[in-house]
Amino acid sequence: MHILTVIDHPNPTSFTHAIAARFGEGATEAGHTTEIADLHAEGFSPAWSMADIEADAGAGLPQDVSSEQIRIESCDALCLVFPLFWWGMPAMLKGWVDRVWTYGWAYDDVDDPSRSLQPKRTCMMLVPAGASPQSMAPHGYPGAMDRIWTTGTLGYFGMPDARVHLLHGSQGSDARRAALLDTAYHAGLTIAAAQGTQ
């Protein structure tokens, strides 16, 4: 498979980037090809604009959106890597989702996710989180995020079986961080094609 890894973190020496790198090492070891979309390094604009609205009305797509769609069309699987921000995505990645996965290209019927216009793809989310499972689970945060991301967003985009890996304790001890890096490597090593695509 060809895997596109999309990273949202402005610091290239961050733990988020280290997680993405280890995932890529695992995927390469498994025989996959990989491509990195570092949204900050590439200067992607997350701001929804009049150009996006005009594109929805039939004008041509903004060039940056078109380029991202071409990237996605060439991949068999996606890995989104970003730190957890207020129980959600940071602005850069949220803007990437908002602008790139357009109506008429990604989906055509918000009431029927099975009618995605995109082919089935594997999607994995690796999300470093400073919070512990014990602080999140009693409030239902993991389930709510999973529902929003996998059902409410990625399900419309041909990825109904997306997996969310909350990497708890990302600001913890060296041993804890090493274990999370191992989790990212194993995720890349074992990633498989979406069911129904082989």
Secondary structure by P-SEA (a helix, b strand, c coil): cbbbbbbbccccccaaaaaaaaaaaaaaaacccccccccccccccccccaaaaaaaacccccaaaaaaaaaaaaccbbbbbbccccccccaaaaaaaacccccccccccccccccccccbbbbbbbbbcccccccccccaaaaaaaaaccccccccccccbbbbbccccccccaaaaaaaaaaaaaaaaccccccccc
